[in-house]
Amino acid sequence: MMKKKNKILFFLIIVSSIYSSKSHAYSNENELVVCVGEEKNDFKTINEALDYARYYATFYYKVTIHIREGEYNESIFLLDNPGVNLIGDGVGKTVIKSNTRYPNATICATGDMYVEGITFISTGGSDAYAFHYEIANSNVQGYTVFKDCEFISEGEVAAIGAGLGENCTLELDNCRITNNNGMGLYFHNNPYSHISNQNIVLNNCIIETDKNDYAIVIDDSASFNGNTNSAVIIKINRLVTTSKKIMFRDEQGVYEKIPINSENFVVSEESMNNDIECLNFSNNKKGTLSCVTIGVIDIIGHCSEFMIKMMF
C-alpha cells in the first residue's frame, strides 16, 4: 500500500513541476497533462477534458487534468477510474458545483486517482453528496487520494458519503468537510460477507457541522444484512471537529462511540490526536471504552428511536 502511495506522490512531483506553467497539453513517456479554463486552454469544461482523458488513461499511463481557477457548474464521474488525476489551483479558486440528485454527486469517484486543490459543492436544492465514493458489489480496487480539497453540502445530506469495498482505500489529507444542515462525513462497510482490506484514512482534516449534528456517522451495513467479516480499518490523525460527536449504527443499536466489540470496524494503532476520543487508538482498545446506546435498530435497518436524514 505504501509502495503504491509513493508512486502516486512521485508522479505528482513530476506533474507539479510542469502544469503550473502550461496552458495546453503536455505529454511524455509516462503521463499526459491537459488544461481546463475559459481562455487559451485545451478545454473549456471538465467533462470535455474527461472525455479526452479516458481515451488515453490507463493504470500505467496517467492523464492529469489541470483545472484552472474558476467556477464550474458540472458533475464529475470517475467511477473505476482508468488513470485520471485532477489538479486545481487551490481551495476557493477552483470550484466545482452541482445541483444533482442522489446517487449522483458533484464528484463520484473510485479507483486509483489523486485529486488536489479543488472545492466541491453540492448546492442547497440537492439531496446529493458533494463527493460520493461507492464500491458496492463492483470489482473496483485502488487507492483514492484527495489532498487540500474542500467538500461543502448546502443541503441536509452529508458532504461526503462513502461505501467502502475490498482492496480499496479512501484517503483525505488536509481536507475541510462542511455541512451546516446535517452530518459531515458518512461511511459504511461493504454489505457482503468476507470482504477484506477496506480502509479509510483522514490526516489533518477539519469537519464543520452544527454543534448538535454528528461530525461522522458510520453504518455497519454488513450487520444490517446479516453478514459477517466485512472489516474496515479506520486510520484518522489530527482530526478537528466543531461538534466532537460521532454516531455508529449496527443491528444491535445506535451508539455515540464505536463499540469495543465491533467485529467489522477497527481503529488503527496509528490513529491519534483526534478531538473525538473514540477515534484515538489509545482510547479504543478492548476493555477501555464504554459505549452509550441512544436508540435501537428495527428489522429493516433504520433507527426507530433516533431518526436522521441519510441515504443507504
Secondary structure in CASP SS format (residue, H / E / C, confidence):
PFRMAT SS
TARGET T0000
AUTHOR 0000-0000-0000
METHOD secondary structure of the structure
MODEL  1
M C 1.00
M H 1.00
K H 1.00
K H 1.00
K H 1.00
N H 1.00
K H 1.00
I H 1.00
L H 1.00
F H 1.00
F H 1.00
L H 1.00
I H 1.00
I H 1.00
V H 1.00
S H 1.00
S H 1.00
I H 1.00
Y H 1.00
S C 1.00
S C 1.00
K C 1.00
S C 1.00
H C 1.00
A C 1.00
Y E 1.00
S E 1.00
N C 1.00
E C 1.00
N C 1.00
E E 1.00
L E 1.00
V E 1.00
V E 1.00
C E 1.00
V E 1.00
G C 1.00
E C 1.00
E C 1.00
K C 1.00
N C 1.00
D C 1.00
F E 1.00
K C 1.00
T C 1.00
I H 1.00
N H 1.00
E H 1.00
A H 1.00
L H 1.00
D H 1.00
Y H 1.00
A H 1.00
R H 1.00
Y H 1.00
Y H 1.00
A C 1.00
T C 1.00
F C 1.00
Y C 1.00
Y C 1.00
K E 1.00
V E 1.00
T E 1.00
I E 1.00
H E 1.00
I E 1.00
R C 1.00
E C 1.00
G E 1.00
E E 1.00
Y E 1.00
N E 1.00
E C 1.00
S C 1.00
I E 1.00
F E 1.00
L E 1.00
L E 1.00
D E 1.00
N E 1.00
P C 1.00
G C 1.00
V E 1.00
N E 1.00
L E 1.00
I E 1.00
G E 1.00
D C 1.00
G C 1.00
V C 1.00
G C 1.00
K C 1.00
T E 1.00
V E 1.00
I E 1.00
K E 1.00
S E 1.00
N C 1.00
T C 1.00
R C 1.00
Y C 1.00
P C 1.00
N C 1.00
A C 1.00
T C 1.00
I E 1.00
C E 1.00
A E 1.00
T E 1.00
G E 1.00
D C 1.00
M E 1.00
Y E 1.00
V E 1.00
E E 1.00
G C 1.00
I C 1.00
T E 1.00
F E 1.00
I E 1.00
S E 1.00
T C 1.00
G C 1.00
G C 1.00
S C 1.00
D C 1.00
A C 1.00
Y C 1.00
A C 1.00
F E 1.00
H E 1.00
Y E 1.00
E E 1.00
I C 1.00
A C 1.00
N C 1.00
S C 1.00
N C 1.00
V C 1.00
Q C 1.00
G E 1.00
Y E 1.00
T E 1.00
V E 1.00
F E 1.00
K E 1.00
D C 1.00
C C 1.00
E E 1.00
F E 1.00
I E 1.00
S E 1.00
E C 1.00
G C 1.00
E C 1.00
V C 1.00
A C 1.00
A C 1.00
I E 1.00
G E 1.00
A E 1.00
G E 1.00
L C 1.00
G C 1.00
E C 1.00
N C 1.00
C E 1.00
T E 1.00
L E 1.00
E E 1.00
L E 1.00
D E 1.00
N C 1.00
C C 1.00
R E 1.00
I E 1.00
T E 1.00
N E 1.00
N C 1.00
N C 1.00
G C 1.00
M C 1.00
G C 1.00
L E 1.00
Y E 1.00
F E 1.00
H E 1.00
N C 1.00
N C 1.00
P C 1.00
Y C 1.00
S C 1.00
H C 1.00
I E 1.00
S E 1.00
N E 1.00
Q E 1.00
N E 1.00
I E 1.00
V E 1.00
L E 1.00
N E 1.00
N C 1.00
C C 1.00
I E 1.00
I E 1.00
E E 1.00
T E 1.00
D C 1.00
K C 1.00
N C 1.00
D C 1.00
Y C 1.00
A C 1.00
I E 1.00
V E 1.00
I E 1.00
D E 1.00
D C 1.00
S H 1.00
A H 1.00
S H 1.00
F H 1.00
N C 1.00
G C 1.00
N C 1.00
T C 1.00
N C 1.00
S E 1.00
A E 1.00
V E 1.00
I E 1.00
I E 1.00
K E 1.00
I E 1.00
N E 1.00
R C 1.00
L C 1.00
V E 1.00
T E 1.00
T C 1.00
S C 1.00
K C 1.00
K C 1.00
I E 1.00
M E 1.00
F E 1.00
R E 1.00
D E 1.00
E C 1.00
Q C 1.00
G E 1.00
V E 1.00
Y E 1.00
E C 1.00
K C 1.00
I C 1.00
P C 1.00
I C 1.00
N C 1.00
S C 1.00
E C 1.00
N C 1.00
F E 1.00
V E 1.00
V E 1.00
S C 1.00
E C 1.00
E C 1.00
S C 1.00
M E 1.00
N C 1.00
N C 1.00
D C 1.00
I C 1.00
E H 1.00
C H 1.00
L H 1.00
N C 1.00
F H 1.00
S H 1.00
N H 1.00
N C 1.00
K C 1.00
K C 1.00
G C 1.00
T C 1.00
L C 1.00
S C 1.00
C C 1.00
V C 1.00
T E 1.00
I E 1.00
G E 1.00
V C 1.00
I E 1.00
D C 1.00
I C 1.00
I C 1.00
G C 1.00
H C 1.00
C E 1.00
S C 1.00
E C 1.00
F C 1.00
M C 1.00
I C 1.00
K C 1.00
M C 1.00
M C 1.00
F C 1.00
END
